[in-house]
Amino acid sequence: MAANAESAVSTGALRSIYLNQTVEGPVLQCLQIKQLKPLQNKSTSDVERYRCVFSDITNFIQSMLGTSLNPLVQNDKLKKGSFVRINNFQAQDVKGKKIIVILDCEVLEELGEREKIGAPVALEENAAKEENGVKKEDDQKQPGAINSNNFYGSKPQAPPQQRPQSSRPNGTSSSTHGNIYPIEALSPYAHKWTIRARCTYKGDIRTWHKNTGEGKLFSCNFLDESGEIRATGFNDQCDQLYDVINEGNVYYVSSPCAVKIANRKFSNLPHDYELTFERDTIVEKAEDQESAPKVKYNFIPLSDLENVEKDSTIDAIGVLKEVAETSQITSKTTGKPYDKRDLTICDQTGYQCRLTVWGSAATSFDVAEGSVVAFKGLKVSDFNGKSLSLLSSGSMAADPQTDEAYGLKGWYDAQGNTESFTSHAAVLGTTGGGGRKDQFKTIAAVKEEKLGMSEQTDYFTLKATIVYIKADGSIAYPACQSEGCNKKVIETDPGRWSCERCDRAFDAPEWRYIVSVNVSDWTGSCYLSCFDDVGRLIFGMTANDLIAMKDNDEARYKETVAEATMRTWVWRCRAKMDTFQDQQRVRYQVSAANAVNFSQEAARLADVLKQYNMEQDNGLFVPA
């Protein structure tokens, strides 16, 4: 095995690459792997980045792994001592040092893992000269620990010598534009570069007005095989380039063009940096419009949304189950109206999710129910459960030509259109928004631990049965019909209800649940406050229907309330100190509820049992 591994390594391949010789699928040994530290002034990104040292026995070189290869490291396939075949890469000089950006590789597991083979030396700037007969110095450094100050992305010690090389000259370079830089390798310390990429998104021109002046801008996203990056043009560059760049086309973008740290407030892409067009930035449409990737998705199954942190940006694909009418809401801060449309998508995991599209995407939406739709750039919300919202920089594609879409369509046509789905609007996970852990508690534990009695709000999950519903008083309140308002309205005249906040009047209110229920488990009982979404689950109808029933058929109303009792739910709650009639008390509010999933409940109970040392505690069992 050892001899086979050594003979399989492509000795001398690294030097050949930098002599512009064609090297197909070189086999190298991985000497080191290190995760890149996030930039200090960059907001948290979910995408990890890794750099490695690879050896061809004669030389070693530092490299950056494309983010699409992260699973190789995360799944412990690519590790120190393993052997890989590099199928696609970009060779470059950055900060005066030679690196390669790995875009595609495969781990040769059959070769196993070995300690470093031979005594490789660093591939220095004079490596090419040695091939031409110039003597190389003997004091080459051996590969040591990867230093975070010795790789691109940090301040250079000397002006960089830019010689970007390509592993595939026939597809990634031209006589006009020279060698092409991969987007993955762009940083503020890369100069005289050209990228060849497809515009996957182009936003509208936006204007701003401030005390210091006014201006306009537009943004777009560029995608190549290595990654995706955002670019923005301001004022003159906005006028110059907006009509040049069109979504879906492939372009050459050449420096000078500023490379800055990505502003996560505006960019949902995983790249650490973003571009700002300058006066002399060159943008040219490529003749070949087919070789660049059209779009790159990283789909997350709908069932996994409960484990995704609030405000994360994800991609999702699903079957369009329901399409609501367009509605309009008014921003509380600016007072501007916004068009919105709620969609419901589902997938094979048995989950469905509410997804909101905005603006022109909402008003012009004309995709038929039952179609498969892929969404890129969705923001995750955890208000009343998990939901999704398409960002202004996001995109959607109906019936995309992908394996995931074909599989979804086949499943839905065969069986999915008759199945029932669990909604994330009412799903309880053990994890709340922002990575918060909502632990299962008994009612006795909630009271004994005095949850809610501190200054901070406490969160917990409870499995309990409804034993009593306060239905003699107000079980719902009359709310404003305006989208997103939900304020209580007052009946000023018979058949006329007014909202002081919206300054509007309606013929009838929109009734919304605000109901108090007493729940019990084997340790005790407590009251929970439930709102509209949870009330709909409890009674199986809207508050409008229940109030109408109460007014027209009192007996049926009481029967409906009685049927809602003695049912067990899993409640996701928050406990907080409240003041009522000058007295402080702990109030338990329900943020979401779900029927008991017996499979999940059995797994949870099994985990509880694992906490006991059954082998040592014989008292748990009675000998036969």
N, C-alpha and C positions, 0 to 999 in steps of 0.2 A: 504493500500500500504506500509506504514511504517513497519507494523508488518511482512508483507510478505518479504520485503527486508532484515530485520534483521534475519529472520529465514532461508533465502536462503543462507546467508554467511556461509562458511565452517569453523566454529569456531575451532581453534586449528590446522588448516591444515599446517600452516607454521612450527610449531614445529615438526609435524609428518614428514614433508619432511626432516628435518635435523636429524631425528632419523632413516633415511633410510627406512621409511615405505612407502608403495605404496599409492599414493594419486592421484586419477583419477579426472580430471576436477574440481579442487577446485574453488569455487566462492569467490571472494575477493572484497573489496571496495577500489577504488582509492582515496587516500587522497591528493596527489599532483602530478603535472606534470611539468617538466622543460626541456627546450631545452638545449642540451649540447652546450657549446661554442666551436667554432673550435679551433684547436691547433694554437698557435701563429706563429709557424714556418712551418705550413702546408699551401700549396696553397689552394685556394678556391675550395671547393667541393660542388657539387649540392645536395648531400645527407644530409638531416638533421637527427639528432639523438636525442632521447628523453629518459629521465629517470623518473621514477615514484616512489611513495611510495604506497604500497598496505597493507591493513589491513585485518586480519581475526577476528577482534574484540578483541582478546586476545593479539596478537602481530602485529607489523608492520615491514616491510622490504623494503629496497631500491631495485630497479630493473632497468634493461635496456631493452628497447623495441627493438626487431629486426627491421631492417629498412623496412622490408616488411609490418610492421604494422603501418608505418608512416601515411597512409591515415586515420586511425582511429582518430588520433589527428588533422591532417590537416583539416578533414571534420567535426570536432567538435562533433564526436560521443563519443570518450573517453575523459572525462574531470573530473575535481575534483568532487568527490561525487558520481560518477557513479559506477556501479557494473559490473564485468566482470567474465567470466568463462575462466580459463586458460587451454587450451587444450594441449599445449606442452611447456615445459620450461626446463631450466637447473639450478640447484641449486649449488652454489659455495661459497667458502670462498676466497675473494680477499682482499689483504691488511689487513688481520685479521678481515674482516667484512663479514657478510653473505649477499649475494645478490642472486637474481634470474634473469636469462636472459629469457625474454618472447619471445618464437618463434612463438606461435600461440594463439590467444585468440579471444573471441567474447564479445561484449558489450551487456549486458542484458537490453535493453532499456525499457522493460516492468516494470522493478523495479524502474525506474526513477533515481533521484539524491537526496542525503540526506547529511546533515552535518555529520561529523564523528560520527560513532556509537561506543558507549562505550569509554573506556580509554585504548587503546592498548599501550603496552610498546615495546621497541626495542627488537628484537630477538638477544640477546647477545651471547657471546661465551659459557656461562654456561647454555644455554637453555636446552641442552641435559642432563646436569648433574641434573637439577631440576627434570627431569622425573625419574631419578634413586634415588631420595630421598634427594638430596643435596639442602639446602635452598637457594633460590635466593634472591639477594639483593633487597631492596625495592625502591632504588633510581634510577629506570630505567628512562631513558630520554624519554620524549614525542616527537612525531614527529614534528619537526619544519621545517624551510625553508631548502631546499636541498642546501648544501654547496658544491661548486665546488671543495673544497679542502678535501672533506670527501667522495670521491668516487674513484673507480679505474680509472686510467688515470692520476692521480696526484702523486706526490712524497709521498711514504708511511712514516708514523711516526714510524712504528715498522716493523720488519720482518714479512711478511705475513704467515699465517697458511693456507696452501693449502689443502682443502678438497673438491674438485669438486664433486658434486652430480648430479645425473641424474634423471629426472622425469620419464624416461622409461628404467628401468634397463634391460629389455629384448632385447633392440635394440641398446643401446648406451654404454654398458660396457661389459667387458669380464674378465675372470679370469686372462688372460695374460696381458692385458693392463690396467686393473683397470677402473676407471671412465673416461669418455671422456669429454674433454673441447669443448665447442662450439667455432667456429672461431670468432663469434661476440664478445666474451669476452676476446680474446687475447689482452694483453698489455705488456709493458716492466716490469710490476710489478706482472705478473703471472709467477709462477715457477713450475717446475715439472709437466708439462702438457703433454697431448697426444690428438691430434685431429684425427678424422677419417673422411677423405674427399676424394672426387674424383678429380683427375687431369683433369682439363678442357682444359688446354693448356700447351704445352711444346715447348719452342723455340729452335732454333739451337744454337750450341756452337759458341760464338763470342769471338774474341781476340782483345786485345788492345796493342799498342806499344807507350810508352811515354819515356821521358828522364829519368824518375825515375825507369823505368822497364817495363816489359810486363806481360801479364797474359791472362786468359780466364775465361769465365763465361757462365752460362745458367740460364734461368728463367722459372718458371712454375706457374700455378695458381691452388689453391686447393679450393673446394667448398663443404660445408655441408649445413644442413637445415637452419643454422642461417646466413650464409654469405660466402664471398669469399675473399681470401687473396693471395698475390703474394709471392713467395719464390725464392731466388737466391742462387746458389752455385758458389763459386769462386775457381779457381785453383784446389787444391787437392780434394775439395768437388765436383767440376765439374767432375773430373775423376771418383770419387767414386760413384756418384749418378746418373749421366746422363743416363746410361744404365739401372739403376734400375727403374727409374720413366718413365712410358709410359702414354701418353695421353689417357684418357678414363677409366683408372683403379682406384680402390679405395685403399688408403693406410692409415696406421697408421704412423703419424709423431710425434715423441716424443722429448722433450727437453733433453739435452741442445741445444737450437736453439735461436739465437738472434732475438728479436722482436724490430724493429726500426720504427721510423716515416716514413711513405710511401713517397717516392720521386715521386712527380706527373709528373716529366719529363719522367719517365719510366713506371709508373703504371697508368692504367686507371680504377682501381677498386675503389669502394667507401670506402673501409676499411681505417681507420686512420693509420694503421700500416702495415708492411710487414716483412717477415721472411728472415733471412740469415742463411743458413746451416753452422753448425760448425763441428769440427772434430768428436765429439761424438754424433752428431745428429743421431737418429735411424729412418729409413724409412723402413717399412715392408708392403708388399702387403697383403691386407685383404682377408680372405677366402670368405666372403660374398661380392660379387661385385654388388649387385642389390639394397641394401637399401639406398645407398647415392644418392642424386639427380644428374642427368647427366649434366644439364645445367640450369641456371636461367636467364631468359630474362626480360627486362623491355622495351617493345616495345613502340616506339613513332610513331604515325601516320605521314605519309609523309606531310600531310597538316599542321602539327604543326611545321615543320622545320623552318619556317620563324620566329618563336618565340624562337628558341633555340640559345643561344649565340655561337659565333665563338669559335672554339677549344674545345667545349664541347665533351664529349664522350657519345654515346648513343647506343641503340640496335634498330634495325629496321627489319621488315619483309615485303616482297613484292613479286609480281609476276615478274619473269625475262622477261622483254619485249624485250630488245635488248642486243646483245653481240657483242662488237667490236673486231677487230683483236688485237693481242698483238703488242705493240709498245715499243720503248725504248727511255728513256730520259737520259741526262747526268747531274749529279749534278754540280751546279755552284761552290760549295765550295770544293768538293773532286775530281771532275772530273770523278767519277765512273759512269758507266752506270747502269740503273735500268730498269727492265722490268715492264710494266704496261698494264692493260687492263681495258677499260671503259665498265661498265654495265649500263643498264637503268632498274630500277624497278618501279612498280606502285602498288597502292592499291585502296581500295574502296572509299577513300576520293576524288578521281578524280585527284590526283597529281601523277606525275612521277618525278624521281630524278636520276641524274647521280651519279654513285658509282664506285670508282676506287679500283681495287685490285692490289697488287704488288708482285714482285718476283716470287717464285715458285707457289704461289696461282694464279698468272696471266697466267703463261705458262702452267700450268697443268689444268686450268679451263675447265671442259667438261660438265657443266650442260646445259640441253636443254632449249631453250626459251619456256616460258609457265609454267615452274616449279616454285614452291614456294620456296624461299630461305630466311632463317633466318640469320641475321648477328649480331654478338656480338662484341662490341668494335669498333665502327665507329667514326671517328673524323669529326666534322662538319666544313666546310669551307664556307666563305661568299664571295669568289672572284667571281664577276659577278653572284651573286645570290648564293643560298645555294646548296652545293654538299657534298658528303660523301666520305670518304676514309677509307679503312680497315686498322687498325693499325697492326703492326707486331705481337702484342700480342692478336689480335682479332681472331675470328673464324667465319665460316659460315657452315650452314647445309642445304642441299637440301631436300625439302619435309619433314620437321620435323613432328613428330607425336604430334602436338599440336592443340588445338581448333582453334587458330588463323590461322594456316596453312590450316586446313580443310575448314574454312569459306572463306578464300581467294581463294582457288582452286575452290570451288563451284561457287563463284561470277564470277570469271574470265571465267570459262567454259560456264556459262549461259549467261553473257552479257558483261563482262569486256573486252573481246578480240575484241569487235567492238566499244568500246567507245574511245573518244579522251581525252587526259589528259593535264593538265596544268603543264608546266615545271618550276621547281624552279630556273632554270638558268635565267629565265626572269620574275619571280614573284616579285612583289613589296609588301612588307609589310610596316607597319609604323615603324617597328623596324629594325634597322640596326645591324651589327655585334657588339658584345661586349655590348649589351644592349642599344646601341645608339638609340635615338628616332628621326626618320626622319619625321618631321611634314609636313602636307599638307600646301602648300603655294600657293598664287596667284603670278603671275609674278610681279605685282605691289608691293606686300609685300616683295618679294625677293630683289627688288631694294631699296625699302624704308628702309628695315632693314639692308641694306648694307652687305648682306651675302657674304662672301668670301674676304672682305676687311681687315680682321684682320690677324694675323699671323697663326691662326688655320684654318683648312679646315672646312667649314660649309656644312651640309647635309640637304636636303629637298626633299619632294615629290611634284610633279606637275602634274596636269591634263591639257593637252593642245593639240591643233590640229596643225599638220604640215601644214604650208601655203607655204613654199618654201624650195627647196632642192638645194644646190649648186652642180649642176651636170656638169657645164661647165668646171670646173677644175679637180683636182684629187679627185675622189670619193673613191679610194682604192689605196693601195700601194703594190708593189711586195715584199713578205716576204719570209724568209727562210723556207724550207720545213721540217727542223729538228724539231722534237717534242719538244715543249716548248721554242723554240728560238724566232720566230716571228720578228727577226731583218730584216731591209730592205736589199734587195740584189741588186747588181748592174750588169747590162748587160755588161760584159767585151767584149764579141764577140757575133755576131748574134747567137741566140739559146744557149747561155751560160751565166748563171747567177751565181754570186759568193757571198758568205757570208763571210765577214771578220771575224766575231766572231767565226763561226764554222770552217772556213778554208775549206769550201766545195763548190763544183760547181754543178749546176743543169741545166737540159735542159729547165725547165720552173719554174717560181716562184709560190708560193701559195699566190694568191691575198687576201688581207684582207681589210675590210672596214675601212675608216677613213673619215667620212662624216659629214658635217655641215648642220644642218637643222634650219630653222626659225620656231618657234612655237608661237602660240597665244592662249590666253584665253580672258575672257571678260574684263580683266584689262590692257592688254598690250601684248607685244611680246618680244622675245629674241632669241638669237642663242644658240643652244646646240651642243656640240661635241659628236659624237657617234662612237663607235668602232665596231669590227667585229660581236659580238653576237647580238647587237642591230641592226646593219645594216641588218643582215639576217632576223630579224623580220620585219623591215620596207619594204624591197623589196621582201621578200618571196623567196629568193634564195641566193646562195653563191656569194661572190664577183667574183670568177672565172667565174661563169655563166654570171654575169652581164657584166664583162669586155669583155668576148667573144661575147656577144650580141652587145656591143658597137662597136666592131671591124668589125662584120659581118652584122649587121642590125641596122643602126643608127636610123631609124624611130621607130622600135620596142623598142629600148633602151629609146628613149624620151617618148614613150607611157608608158613604165614601170615606169619611174620616175614620170610621171604625175599621174599615178594611185596611187602612194605612198603618194601623197599629199592629203590634206583635210581629213586625218584620225586622229582620236583622240586616244591618248595613255596616260597611266599613267607612268610618268618618275620618276625614282629615281636618283637624281642628287647630285653632290658635287660642291661647289663653292670655288675657290681658286684663289689668286692673281697670275698673270702670267706676264712675261716680254717679249714683242715682239717689235723688232726693237727699243730697248732702251726705250720703253714706257710700263708702267705698266697698266694692265687691268685685270678685273675679268673674268675668264673663267669658263663656266658651262659645266661640263662633265657628261655624262649619264653613270651610272654604270649598270643599268638594266631598262627594259621597259616591259610593259604588256598592253594587250588590256583591255579596261574598263570592269570590272566585275560589271554589273549593280546592282546586289544584294548587293555587298559590298559597292558600291558607294551610294546606297540608305540608307544603314545603317549608312555610314559616314555622309551623309547630315542630317539624323535624329539626330545624336549626336550633329551636329552643331546647329540645331534648339533648342535642349535642353539647350543650353547655354543662350538662351534668356528667360527671365521671361515672358511667354506669358500671365500669369494671370494679371500681373501688367501693362504690356505695351499694353494697348488697341489700341494704334496707329498702331499695326501690322495688325489689322483686321478692316474691314468696317462693321458696324452693318447692318443687313438685314432690 
